[in-house]
Amino acid sequence: MKVLAVAVLTFERAIVWLAVLASAAMMLLTSGDALARYLFNAPLIGAYEITEKYLMPASIFLGFSWAYRGGVFIRVTFLIDHLPPVLKQAADYLAWGISLGCSVVFVYATLQQAMRALSDTTSLSTVSVPLGPAYLIAPIGFFVLCVMMLLDLPLIGKGSAKLFSQDAPQT
């Protein structure tokens, strides 16, 4: 189990770095496009499409597991905070199960969409870049999130699950 956790954390670190690099590339590409428009009256070809189809999804979906591990998922705790410890723990397991269930459904749905997109030969309209691989970004992000949630299951009973981290925003 420890080897699996190390492997998942290593893979998570790699995709989070890809998300960071995608964010930086998006910033540079957008800034370069704006400069080219205003200085030379000639936008960068494909900048908008590459940002929209590849870089923005990578920035968002590949960072899901890091957001989960950082405890930044929004929680509404005004009722749970007033429950006895046994009921609070049961509510935590229920919330974890619903969260995992939703994530599994998202993995399945986005993977189905990716398979359809990969079987198509559509490319971006301004540059000859295939569109299909962009659809693989979301299922990868959701899958790593699911694995992180599964690794978090033993921590729920101890009260130290990342989904219920005290650093998470609360209302």
C-alpha positions as CSV (number, residue, x, y, z in Angstrom):
1,M,0.0,0.0,0.0
2,K,2.9,2.4,0.8
3,V,4.5,1.7,-2.6
4,L,1.2,2.5,-4.3
5,A,0.9,5.8,-2.3
6,V,4.4,6.8,-3.3
7,A,3.7,6.0,-6.9
8,V,0.5,8.0,-6.9
9,L,2.1,10.9,-5.2
10,T,4.9,10.9,-7.8
11,F,2.4,10.8,-10.6
12,E,0.4,13.5,-9.0
13,R,3.4,15.7,-8.7
14,A,4.2,15.2,-12.4
15,I,0.6,16.1,-13.5
16,V,0.5,19.1,-11.1
17,W,3.8,20.4,-12.7
18,L,2.1,19.9,-16.1
19,A,-0.8,22.0,-14.8
20,V,1.6,24.7,-13.6
21,L,3.5,24.7,-16.9
22,A,0.2,24.9,-18.8
23,S,-0.8,27.9,-16.7
24,A,2.5,29.6,-17.5
25,A,2.3,28.8,-21.2
26,M,-1.3,30.1,-21.2
27,M,-0.1,33.3,-19.6
28,L,2.8,33.7,-22.0
29,L,0.8,32.8,-25.1
30,T,-2.0,35.2,-24.2
31,S,0.4,38.0,-23.4
32,G,2.3,37.3,-26.6
33,D,-0.9,37.3,-28.6
34,A,-2.0,40.6,-27.1
35,L,1.4,42.2,-27.8
36,A,1.4,40.9,-31.4
37,R,-2.1,42.3,-31.9
38,Y,-1.3,45.8,-30.6
39,L,2.3,46.2,-31.8
40,F,2.2,44.4,-35.2
41,N,-1.5,44.2,-35.9
42,A,-1.1,40.4,-36.4
43,P,-2.3,38.0,-33.7
44,L,-0.5,34.7,-33.0
45,I,-2.1,32.0,-35.1
46,G,-3.8,29.4,-33.0
47,A,-3.1,31.1,-29.7
48,Y,-6.8,31.2,-28.7
49,E,-7.6,27.7,-29.7
50,I,-4.5,26.1,-28.1
51,T,-5.3,28.0,-24.9
52,E,-9.0,27.0,-25.0
53,K,-8.6,23.4,-26.0
54,Y,-5.3,22.3,-24.3
55,L,-3.8,24.7,-21.8
56,M,-6.9,25.8,-19.9
57,P,-8.3,22.2,-19.4
58,A,-4.8,21.1,-18.3
59,S,-4.5,23.9,-15.8
60,I,-7.9,23.0,-14.2
61,F,-8.2,19.2,-14.4
62,L,-4.6,18.2,-13.7
63,G,-4.7,20.3,-10.5
64,F,-7.7,18.5,-9.0
65,S,-5.7,16.1,-6.9
66,W,-3.5,18.8,-5.6
67,A,-6.6,20.9,-4.6
68,Y,-8.0,17.8,-2.8
69,R,-4.7,17.1,-1.0
70,G,-4.5,20.8,0.0
71,G,-8.0,20.7,1.6
72,V,-9.4,23.4,-0.6
73,F,-12.7,21.8,-1.6
74,I,-15.6,23.8,-0.3
75,R,-17.6,22.4,2.6
76,V,-20.8,23.5,4.3
77,T,-20.4,22.4,7.9
78,F,-22.9,24.3,10.0
79,L,-25.0,21.2,10.7
80,I,-22.2,18.6,10.9
81,D,-20.3,20.7,13.5
82,H,-23.2,20.2,15.9
83,L,-23.5,16.4,15.6
84,P,-22.2,13.9,18.1
85,P,-18.8,12.4,17.1
86,V,-20.3,9.1,15.9
87,L,-22.9,10.8,13.6
88,K,-20.2,13.2,12.4
89,Q,-18.0,10.3,11.4
90,A,-20.9,8.6,9.6
91,A,-21.6,11.9,7.8
92,D,-17.9,12.1,6.8
93,Y,-18.0,8.6,5.4
94,L,-21.3,9.5,3.5
95,A,-19.8,12.7,2.1
96,W,-16.6,10.8,1.1
97,G,-18.7,8.1,-0.6
98,I,-20.8,10.6,-2.5
99,S,-17.7,12.6,-3.5
100,L,-15.9,9.4,-4.7
101,G,-19.1,8.3,-6.6
102,C,-19.4,11.6,-8.4
103,S,-15.7,11.5,-9.3
104,V,-16.0,7.9,-10.7
105,V,-19.0,9.0,-12.8
106,F,-16.9,11.9,-14.1
107,V,-14.0,9.6,-14.9
108,Y,-16.3,7.3,-16.9
109,A,-18.2,10.1,-18.7
110,T,-15.1,12.1,-19.6
111,L,-13.3,8.9,-20.7
112,Q,-16.2,8.0,-23.0
113,Q,-16.1,11.5,-24.5
114,A,-12.3,11.1,-25.0
115,M,-12.7,7.8,-26.8
116,R,-15.2,9.4,-29.2
117,A,-12.9,12.4,-29.7
118,L,-9.9,10.2,-30.4
119,S,-11.7,8.2,-33.0
120,D,-12.4,11.4,-34.8
121,T,-9.8,13.2,-37.0
122,T,-10.9,16.7,-36.1
123,S,-8.1,19.2,-35.7
124,L,-8.0,22.8,-34.6
125,S,-9.2,25.2,-37.3
126,T,-6.2,27.5,-37.4
127,V,-3.3,25.1,-36.8
128,S,-3.0,21.5,-37.7
129,V,-3.1,20.1,-34.2
130,P,-5.5,17.1,-33.5
131,L,-8.2,17.9,-31.0
132,G,-8.7,14.3,-29.7
133,P,-5.8,14.2,-27.2
134,A,-7.2,17.3,-25.4
135,Y,-10.1,15.2,-24.3
136,L,-7.8,12.9,-22.3
137,I,-6.9,15.7,-19.9
138,A,-10.1,15.6,-17.9
139,P,-10.3,11.8,-17.3
140,I,-6.7,11.8,-16.1
141,G,-7.3,14.5,-13.6
142,F,-10.5,12.9,-12.3
143,F,-8.8,9.5,-12.1
144,V,-5.9,10.7,-10.0
145,L,-8.5,12.5,-7.8
146,C,-10.3,9.2,-7.3
147,V,-7.1,7.4,-6.4
148,M,-6.2,10.1,-3.9
149,M,-9.7,9.7,-2.4
150,L,-9.3,6.0,-2.1
151,L,-6.0,6.4,-0.4
152,D,-7.7,8.8,2.0
153,L,-10.3,6.2,3.1
154,P,-8.3,4.9,6.1
155,L,-7.8,8.4,7.4
156,I,-11.5,9.2,7.7
157,G,-11.9,7.2,10.8
158,K,-8.9,8.9,12.4
159,G,-10.3,12.3,11.6
160,S,-7.4,13.3,9.4
161,A,-8.9,12.8,5.9
162,K,-7.8,15.4,3.4
163,L,-11.4,15.9,2.2
164,F,-12.3,17.2,5.7
165,S,-9.1,19.1,6.4
166,Q,-9.4,22.1,8.7
167,D,-7.6,24.2,6.1
168,A,-10.6,23.7,3.8
169,P,-12.8,26.8,3.3
170,Q,-15.9,26.5,5.5
171,T,-19.2,28.4,5.9
